[in-house]
Amino acid sequence: MSPLPSGLPVPEDDGAADGLEGRALPALALASTAGGSVDLAEAARGLLVLYVYPRTAAAGERIPAAWDRIPGARGCTAENCAFRDHAGELAALGAAVHGLSAQPIGEQRELAERERIPYPLLNDAGLQLARQLGLPTFEFGGRRLYRRLTLIACAGRVEKVFYPVFPPDAHPVEVVAWLAGRAG
């Protein structure tokens, strides 16, 4: 994984995630890179960290220059790897972790294998969660993708929303700190 380029545009809070805290995660079964599916409502019965990202590049894929001009778009592989690197700390705080994207499940599996992601990535190619909770999205290359955000849910409800997320590769440290404060 290479470091993020300098000079990326910083996303601004456009209010698109307002009102998510306190909402229940829906009973929505999403395909998992571990096989089978994960029901979000069931996963959120305990402490759940659900980080949502636009899409990762496939191995060897060239990232179009236009992608870097979208505030908050660049850094999905870096964010996945950073959550991977903090998975032990998150587990020690009692949290289950899942990444979620609208990109095809085959591409998610390739990333999970290549980068040794130790928890399931979830596929929401139909943007069902976006429709049910009103999560922010954007269009690129004729595809609708999620904007980057993180939901922390417990007992079925969203307790904390991180939006916008920047820089994505440092974000898991912010999540660990918030959870540690919650526990303390």
C-alpha positions as CSV (number, residue, x, y, z in Angstrom):
1,M,0.0,0.0,0.0
2,S,1.4,3.4,-0.9
3,P,0.9,6.6,1.1
4,L,-1.8,9.0,0.2
5,P,-0.7,11.8,-2.1
6,S,-0.4,15.2,-0.6
7,G,-2.8,18.0,-1.6
8,L,-6.0,15.9,-1.6
9,P,-9.1,18.1,-1.2
10,V,-10.5,17.9,2.3
11,P,-14.2,17.0,2.5
12,E,-16.5,19.4,4.3
13,D,-19.4,18.5,6.5
14,D,-22.4,19.0,4.2
15,G,-24.9,17.8,6.8
16,A,-25.7,14.6,4.9
17,A,-25.1,12.4,8.0
18,D,-27.1,14.6,10.4
19,G,-29.8,12.7,12.2
20,L,-28.2,9.3,12.0
21,E,-27.3,9.1,15.7
22,G,-30.0,7.3,17.6
23,R,-31.4,5.6,14.5
24,A,-31.7,1.8,14.5
25,L,-29.6,-0.2,12.1
26,P,-32.1,-2.1,9.8
27,A,-32.4,-5.8,9.5
28,L,-30.5,-6.0,6.3
29,A,-28.5,-9.1,5.3
30,L,-25.5,-8.1,3.2
31,A,-23.1,-10.5,1.4
32,S,-19.8,-10.9,3.2
33,T,-16.3,-11.5,1.9
34,A,-16.1,-14.4,4.5
35,G,-19.0,-16.1,2.7
36,G,-22.7,-16.0,3.6
37,S,-24.2,-12.8,4.8
38,V,-24.2,-10.5,7.8
39,D,-27.4,-9.0,9.2
40,L,-26.6,-5.4,10.3
41,A,-29.3,-5.4,13.0
42,E,-28.0,-8.6,14.4
43,A,-24.3,-7.4,14.2
44,A,-25.4,-4.1,16.0
45,R,-26.8,-6.0,19.0
46,G,-23.3,-5.8,20.4
47,L,-20.8,-3.0,19.8
48,L,-20.3,-2.5,16.0
49,V,-17.9,-0.3,14.1
50,L,-19.1,-0.1,10.5
51,Y,-16.9,2.0,8.3
52,V,-18.3,2.8,4.9
53,Y,-16.1,3.7,1.9
54,P,-16.5,4.4,-1.8
55,R,-14.4,1.7,-3.4
56,T,-10.9,0.3,-3.4
57,A,-8.7,0.0,-6.4
58,A,-8.0,-3.5,-7.7
59,A,-4.4,-4.7,-7.7
60,G,-2.5,-2.8,-10.5
61,E,-5.5,-0.6,-11.3
62,R,-4.6,3.0,-12.2
63,I,-6.6,5.6,-10.2
64,P,-8.0,8.2,-12.5
65,A,-6.9,11.8,-11.9
66,A,-10.5,12.9,-11.5
67,W,-10.9,10.6,-8.5
68,D,-8.3,12.6,-6.6
69,R,-10.3,15.8,-7.2
70,I,-13.3,14.4,-5.3
71,P,-13.1,15.5,-1.7
72,G,-12.7,12.4,0.5
73,A,-12.8,9.8,-2.2
74,R,-9.1,8.8,-2.2
75,G,-7.8,6.5,0.5
76,C,-10.1,3.5,0.7
77,T,-7.3,0.8,0.6
78,A,-5.3,2.9,3.1
79,E,-8.4,3.1,5.4
80,N,-9.0,-0.7,5.1
81,C,-5.4,-1.4,6.0
82,A,-5.5,1.0,8.9
83,F,-8.6,-0.6,10.4
84,R,-6.9,-4.0,9.8
85,D,-3.9,-2.7,11.8
86,H,-6.1,-1.6,14.7
87,A,-8.4,-4.6,14.6
88,G,-6.8,-6.0,17.8
89,E,-7.3,-2.7,19.7
90,L,-10.9,-2.5,18.5
91,A,-11.6,-6.1,19.6
92,A,-10.1,-5.4,23.0
93,L,-12.6,-2.6,23.3
94,G,-15.4,-5.1,22.6
95,A,-16.1,-4.0,19.0
96,A,-16.8,-6.1,16.0
97,V,-15.6,-4.4,12.8
98,H,-17.0,-4.5,9.3
99,G,-16.2,-2.4,6.2
100,L,-19.0,-1.7,3.7
101,S,-18.9,-0.7,0.1
102,A,-21.1,-0.7,-3.0
103,Q,-18.3,-2.1,-5.2
104,P,-18.7,-5.7,-6.5
105,I,-18.2,-8.5,-4.0
106,G,-15.4,-10.1,-6.1
107,E,-13.4,-6.9,-5.9
108,Q,-14.0,-6.7,-2.1
109,R,-12.8,-10.4,-1.8
110,E,-9.7,-9.6,-3.8
111,L,-8.8,-6.7,-1.5
112,A,-9.6,-8.7,1.7
113,E,-7.2,-11.5,0.5
114,R,-4.5,-9.2,-0.8
115,E,-4.4,-7.0,2.3
116,R,-5.2,-9.7,4.8
117,I,-8.3,-8.0,6.2
118,P,-9.2,-10.1,9.3
119,Y,-12.9,-9.3,9.4
120,P,-15.7,-9.5,6.8
121,L,-16.2,-6.7,4.3
122,L,-19.9,-6.3,3.4
123,N,-21.3,-5.7,0.0
124,D,-24.1,-3.3,-0.6
125,A,-24.1,-3.0,-4.4
126,G,-27.8,-2.1,-4.3
127,L,-27.2,0.8,-1.9
128,Q,-29.9,-0.6,0.3
129,L,-28.4,0.9,3.5
130,A,-28.2,4.3,1.8
131,R,-31.9,4.1,1.0
132,Q,-33.0,2.9,4.4
133,L,-30.9,5.3,6.5
134,G,-30.3,8.1,4.0
135,L,-26.5,7.6,3.9
136,P,-24.6,10.0,1.6
137,T,-23.6,8.9,-1.9
138,F,-22.0,10.4,-5.0
139,E,-21.7,9.4,-8.6
140,F,-18.4,8.6,-10.4
141,G,-17.9,6.9,-13.8
142,G,-21.6,6.1,-14.1
143,R,-21.7,4.3,-10.7
144,R,-23.3,5.5,-7.5
145,L,-20.9,5.0,-4.5
146,Y,-21.0,5.7,-0.8
147,R,-19.3,8.7,0.7
148,R,-16.9,7.8,3.5
149,L,-18.3,7.7,7.0
150,T,-18.2,5.5,10.1
151,L,-21.1,4.4,12.3
152,I,-20.6,3.0,15.8
153,A,-23.7,1.2,16.9
154,C,-24.6,-0.6,20.1
155,A,-27.8,-2.3,21.2
156,G,-29.1,-1.9,17.7
157,R,-28.8,1.9,17.5
158,V,-26.2,4.3,16.0
159,E,-24.3,5.9,18.9
160,K,-21.7,7.9,17.0
161,V,-21.2,9.0,13.4
162,F,-17.9,10.1,12.0
163,Y,-18.5,12.3,8.9
164,P,-16.7,13.5,7.0
165,V,-13.7,11.2,7.5
166,F,-10.3,12.7,6.6
167,P,-7.6,11.6,6.4
168,P,-8.9,8.0,6.0
169,D,-5.6,6.3,6.9
170,A,-5.6,8.0,10.4
171,H,-9.3,7.6,11.1
172,P,-9.1,4.2,13.0
173,V,-7.0,6.0,15.7
174,E,-9.9,8.4,16.1
175,V,-12.3,5.5,16.4
176,V,-10.2,3.7,19.0
177,A,-9.9,6.9,21.0
178,W,-13.6,7.5,21.0
179,L,-14.4,3.9,22.0
180,A,-11.7,4.0,24.8
181,G,-13.4,7.2,26.1
182,R,-16.8,5.6,26.0
183,A,-15.5,2.6,27.9
184,G,-13.7,4.7,30.5
